[in-house]
Amino acid sequence: MLSMTDFVAGVSYDECKATADWLLSKTHVQPTVGIVCGSGLGGLADMLKDPQFFKYADIPNFPRSTVHGHAGQLVFGTLKGKPCVCMQGRFHLYEGYPIQKITLPMRVFKLMGVKTMILTNAAGGLNQDYKVGDVMIIKDHINMPGFGGINPLAGPNEERFGVRFPCMSDAYDRELRQLAADVGAELGYSDFLKEGVYCVLGGPSFETIAECRMLHSLGADAVGMSTVHEVIVARHAGVRCFALSLISNRSVMDYDSEERANHEEVLETGRLRAKQLERLVSTMVARLDNDNNNSF
């Protein structure tokens, strides 16, 4: 019988280790970079050379992705010579999974050797200067479910991953954010590349006008339903994180507006911006140091 110390916030260390060992036994790739593809951005995984695919349904202990636009598989391969693992589709609170389960991949990746996580998402723009198609480098986040105690680190702490009270003031790595800005400038993306604060909500319903106004007044530039929980768990385990949001729709802030947020718009915006995002991420990966994933 497992004791309380065998669990890390509802998911056992041994469960994570067993999943990591199973994957390592079936792939020749030992990844140092992990990439999470958000809605409509699964094409990032298509850039990997010599890819190996694993359906989530076939991976021990993994949840299954239920969202349209998410392929629901891990892809192993190399990107610009760097060994990578890519999630084509992620897991969300609104799918009904416990928060500890939706963040399990971050711990599995840590145990496989991942040192840097690159996470992408589609988000609604709260900042009135943002346009549909802009890309926001996330510099900080507001974990709204966390205000109510919904945090992936709740429960007994597993010291083999990290400390009981991890710092989050450095959640989004400054060097990687600067690297993204530099690469974006070189590629001519400065006009649509922004930097701002991302707020996560539980979903799946889109926000009301009053909620959008409140979040904007709190300092949020974009709002979505993912990423933050993964970042918290990755940082707890000492993994560096970089994240960006594709602004797929402008959040409705005016009661007289006829605009309506919808998932189809999210996917279409992803398709239109996909190639540029692929170039941005692949160029960043190319400049990560092989030994410790520090940017040059």
C-alpha positions as CSV (number, residue, x, y, z in Angstrom):
1,M,0.0,0.0,0.0
2,L,1.4,3.4,-1.0
3,S,1.9,6.0,1.8
4,M,1.2,9.7,1.5
5,T,4.9,10.3,0.8
6,D,4.7,8.2,-2.4
7,F,2.6,10.9,-4.0
8,V,3.5,14.1,-5.6
9,A,0.4,16.2,-5.5
10,G,-1.9,13.3,-6.4
11,V,0.5,11.6,-8.9
12,S,3.1,9.2,-7.6
13,Y,6.8,9.7,-8.5
14,D,7.0,6.0,-9.4
15,E,4.1,6.6,-11.9
16,C,6.0,9.4,-13.6
17,K,9.2,7.4,-13.6
18,A,7.5,4.3,-15.1
19,T,6.1,6.5,-17.9
20,A,9.4,8.1,-18.6
21,D,11.3,4.8,-18.6
22,W,8.6,3.3,-21.0
23,L,9.1,6.1,-23.5
24,L,12.9,6.0,-23.3
25,S,12.8,2.3,-23.9
26,K,10.9,2.8,-27.2
27,T,12.6,5.8,-28.7
28,H,16.2,6.5,-29.6
29,V,15.8,10.2,-28.7
30,Q,16.6,11.4,-25.2
31,P,15.1,14.9,-25.4
32,T,16.6,18.0,-23.8
33,V,13.9,20.3,-25.2
34,G,10.1,19.9,-24.8
35,I,7.5,21.7,-26.9
36,V,3.8,22.0,-26.2
37,C,1.6,22.9,-29.2
38,G,-1.5,24.9,-28.5
39,S,-4.8,25.0,-30.4
40,G,-4.1,25.2,-34.2
41,L,-0.3,25.1,-33.6
42,G,0.4,21.4,-33.9
43,G,2.4,22.0,-37.1
44,L,5.4,22.7,-34.9
45,A,5.8,19.0,-34.4
46,D,5.9,18.4,-38.2
47,M,9.3,20.1,-38.2
48,L,11.0,17.3,-36.2
49,K,13.4,15.1,-38.2
50,D,13.1,11.3,-38.0
51,P,9.9,11.6,-36.0
52,Q,8.6,8.8,-33.8
53,F,4.9,9.1,-32.8
54,F,3.2,7.8,-29.6
55,K,-0.6,8.2,-29.2
56,Y,-1.5,9.4,-25.8
57,A,-3.9,6.5,-25.5
58,D,-0.9,4.1,-25.9
59,I,1.3,5.7,-23.2
60,P,1.0,4.3,-19.7
61,N,-0.6,6.7,-17.2
62,F,-1.2,9.5,-19.8
63,P,-4.6,11.2,-20.1
64,R,-6.1,11.6,-23.5
65,S,-6.7,14.9,-25.4
66,T,-10.3,15.5,-26.2
67,V,-10.1,18.9,-27.9
68,H,-10.7,19.5,-31.6
69,G,-7.5,20.8,-33.2
70,H,-5.3,18.7,-30.8
71,A,-3.8,15.6,-32.4
72,G,-3.3,13.8,-29.1
73,Q,0.2,12.4,-29.5
74,L,3.9,12.8,-28.5
75,V,6.4,13.2,-31.3
76,F,10.1,12.6,-30.7
77,G,12.8,13.7,-33.1
78,T,15.4,16.4,-33.7
79,L,14.9,20.0,-34.4
80,K,17.9,22.0,-35.6
81,G,20.1,19.1,-34.3
82,K,18.5,19.3,-30.8
83,P,16.7,16.2,-29.4
84,C,13.1,17.2,-28.8
85,V,9.8,15.8,-27.6
86,C,6.7,17.6,-28.8
87,M,3.1,17.4,-27.4
88,Q,0.6,17.7,-30.2
89,G,-2.3,18.6,-28.0
90,R,-2.3,19.2,-24.2
91,F,-4.8,18.6,-21.4
92,H,-7.0,21.1,-19.7
93,L,-9.0,21.5,-16.5
94,Y,-12.2,21.8,-18.5
95,E,-11.8,18.2,-19.8
96,G,-12.5,17.0,-16.3
97,Y,-9.0,15.7,-15.4
98,P,-7.5,16.5,-12.0
99,I,-5.0,19.4,-12.3
100,Q,-2.2,17.0,-11.2
101,K,-3.0,14.7,-14.1
102,I,-3.0,17.4,-16.8
103,T,0.5,18.4,-15.7
104,L,2.0,14.9,-15.5
105,P,3.8,15.2,-18.8
106,M,6.0,18.0,-17.4
107,R,7.3,15.7,-14.7
108,V,7.7,12.8,-17.2
109,F,9.8,15.1,-19.5
110,K,11.9,16.2,-16.5
111,L,12.7,12.6,-15.8
112,M,13.6,12.0,-19.5
113,G,16.2,14.8,-19.4
114,V,14.3,17.8,-20.7
115,K,15.9,21.1,-19.5
116,T,13.9,23.7,-21.4
117,M,10.2,23.8,-22.1
118,I,8.7,25.9,-24.9
119,L,4.9,26.2,-24.6
120,T,2.5,27.8,-27.0
121,N,-1.2,28.6,-26.8
122,A,-4.0,30.5,-28.5
123,A,-5.4,33.3,-26.3
124,G,-7.9,36.1,-26.3
125,G,-6.4,39.6,-26.4
126,L,-7.3,41.8,-23.5
127,N,-4.8,44.5,-24.3
128,Q,-6.6,46.9,-26.6
129,D,-3.3,47.5,-28.6
130,Y,-3.2,43.8,-29.6
131,K,-4.5,42.7,-32.9
132,V,-5.7,39.2,-34.1
133,G,-2.5,37.4,-35.3
134,D,-0.2,39.1,-32.8
135,V,2.2,36.9,-30.9
136,M,2.7,37.6,-27.2
137,I,5.8,36.5,-25.4
138,I,4.6,35.7,-21.9
139,K,6.6,37.6,-19.2
140,D,4.4,36.7,-16.3
141,H,1.1,35.1,-15.4
142,I,-2.0,35.4,-13.2
143,N,-3.2,32.0,-12.0
144,M,-6.8,32.7,-11.4
145,P,-7.8,29.1,-10.4
146,G,-4.9,29.2,-7.9
147,F,-6.7,31.9,-6.0
148,G,-9.3,29.3,-5.1
149,G,-6.7,26.6,-4.2
150,I,-6.6,24.9,-7.6
151,N,-2.8,24.5,-8.0
152,P,-1.0,21.5,-9.4
153,L,1.4,21.5,-6.5
154,A,-1.4,21.1,-3.9
155,G,-1.0,18.0,-1.7
156,P,2.2,16.3,-0.3
157,N,5.4,17.6,-1.8
158,E,7.8,15.3,-3.6
159,E,11.3,16.6,-2.8
160,R,12.8,14.5,-5.7
161,F,11.1,17.0,-8.0
162,G,11.4,20.3,-6.1
163,V,10.9,22.3,-2.9
164,R,7.6,22.8,-1.1
165,F,7.3,26.5,-1.9
166,P,8.9,27.2,-5.3
167,C,9.6,30.7,-6.5
168,M,7.5,31.9,-9.4
169,S,8.9,35.4,-9.9
170,D,11.2,33.9,-12.5
171,A,8.7,31.5,-14.1
172,Y,9.4,32.8,-17.6
173,D,13.1,32.7,-18.3
174,R,14.5,36.2,-19.0
175,E,17.2,35.0,-21.3
176,L,14.8,33.0,-23.4
177,R,12.4,36.0,-23.7
178,Q,15.3,38.1,-24.9
179,L,16.3,35.5,-27.3
180,A,12.8,35.4,-28.8
181,A,12.8,39.1,-29.1
182,D,16.1,39.1,-30.9
183,V,15.2,36.3,-33.2
184,G,11.8,37.9,-33.9
185,A,13.6,41.2,-34.9
186,E,16.0,39.3,-37.2
187,L,13.0,37.5,-38.9
188,G,11.1,40.8,-39.3
189,Y,8.4,39.9,-36.8
190,S,8.7,42.9,-34.6
191,D,5.5,44.4,-35.8
192,F,3.4,41.6,-34.4
193,L,5.6,40.4,-31.6
194,K,4.5,41.7,-28.1
195,E,5.3,40.9,-24.5
196,G,2.8,40.7,-21.8
197,V,0.9,39.0,-18.9
198,Y,-1.2,35.9,-19.5
199,C,-4.2,35.0,-17.2
200,V,-5.5,31.5,-17.0
201,L,-9.1,30.6,-16.3
202,G,-10.7,27.2,-16.0
203,G,-12.9,27.3,-19.1
204,P,-14.5,25.9,-21.3
205,S,-16.8,28.8,-21.7
206,F,-15.3,32.0,-23.0
207,E,-15.2,35.0,-20.7
208,T,-18.1,37.4,-20.1
209,I,-17.6,41.1,-20.9
210,A,-17.5,41.9,-17.2
211,E,-14.8,39.2,-16.6
212,C,-12.7,40.6,-19.5
213,R,-12.9,44.1,-18.1
214,M,-11.9,42.8,-14.6
215,L,-8.9,40.8,-15.9
216,H,-7.7,43.7,-18.0
217,S,-7.9,46.0,-14.9
218,L,-5.8,43.5,-13.0
219,G,-3.0,43.8,-15.5
220,A,-3.7,40.8,-17.9
221,D,-2.9,41.4,-21.5
222,A,-4.3,38.0,-22.7
223,V,-6.5,35.3,-21.4
224,G,-6.7,31.5,-22.0
225,M,-7.3,28.1,-20.5
226,S,-3.8,26.5,-20.4
227,T,0.0,26.8,-20.0
228,V,0.2,28.3,-16.5
229,H,-0.3,24.9,-14.7
230,E,2.3,23.3,-16.9
231,V,4.8,26.1,-16.2
232,I,4.3,25.9,-12.4
233,V,5.1,22.1,-12.5
234,A,8.0,22.5,-14.8
235,R,9.5,25.3,-12.7
236,H,9.0,23.3,-9.6
237,A,11.1,20.6,-11.2
238,G,13.8,23.1,-12.2
239,V,13.0,23.2,-15.9
240,R,13.4,26.5,-17.7
241,C,10.3,27.8,-19.4
242,F,9.5,30.0,-22.4
243,A,5.9,30.5,-23.5
244,L,4.0,32.5,-26.1
245,S,0.4,33.2,-27.0
246,L,-1.0,33.6,-30.4
247,I,-3.7,36.2,-30.1
248,S,-6.5,34.4,-31.9
249,N,-9.3,36.8,-31.1
250,R,-9.9,40.1,-29.4
251,S,-11.8,39.7,-26.1
252,V,-15.1,41.4,-26.2
253,M,-15.0,44.5,-23.8
254,D,-18.0,46.5,-25.1
255,Y,-21.6,45.6,-24.5
256,D,-22.6,47.1,-27.8
257,S,-20.2,44.9,-29.7
258,E,-21.5,42.2,-32.1
259,E,-18.3,40.2,-31.9
260,R,-18.4,36.6,-30.5
261,A,-15.5,34.4,-29.5
262,N,-15.4,31.0,-31.1
263,H,-13.0,28.1,-31.4
264,E,-13.0,28.0,-35.2
265,E,-11.5,31.5,-35.2
266,V,-8.8,30.2,-32.9
267,L,-7.9,27.4,-35.3
268,E,-8.0,29.6,-38.4
269,T,-5.7,32.2,-36.8
270,G,-3.3,29.4,-35.9
271,R,-3.2,28.2,-39.5
272,L,-2.5,31.7,-40.8
273,R,0.4,32.4,-38.5
274,A,1.8,28.8,-38.2
275,K,4.8,29.1,-40.5
276,Q,6.1,32.2,-38.9
277,L,5.8,30.7,-35.4
278,E,7.6,27.6,-36.6
279,R,10.5,29.7,-37.9
280,L,10.6,31.6,-34.6
281,V,10.6,28.5,-32.4
282,S,13.0,26.5,-34.6
283,T,15.5,29.4,-34.7
284,M,15.4,29.7,-30.9
285,V,16.0,26.0,-30.5
286,A,18.9,26.1,-32.8
287,R,20.6,28.7,-30.5
288,L,20.2,26.7,-27.3
289,D,23.4,25.4,-25.9
290,N,23.7,21.6,-26.3
291,D,24.9,21.0,-22.8
292,N,22.7,23.1,-20.6
293,N,20.1,24.6,-22.9
294,N,21.3,28.1,-22.0
295,S,20.9,30.6,-24.8
296,F,24.0,32.0,-26.4
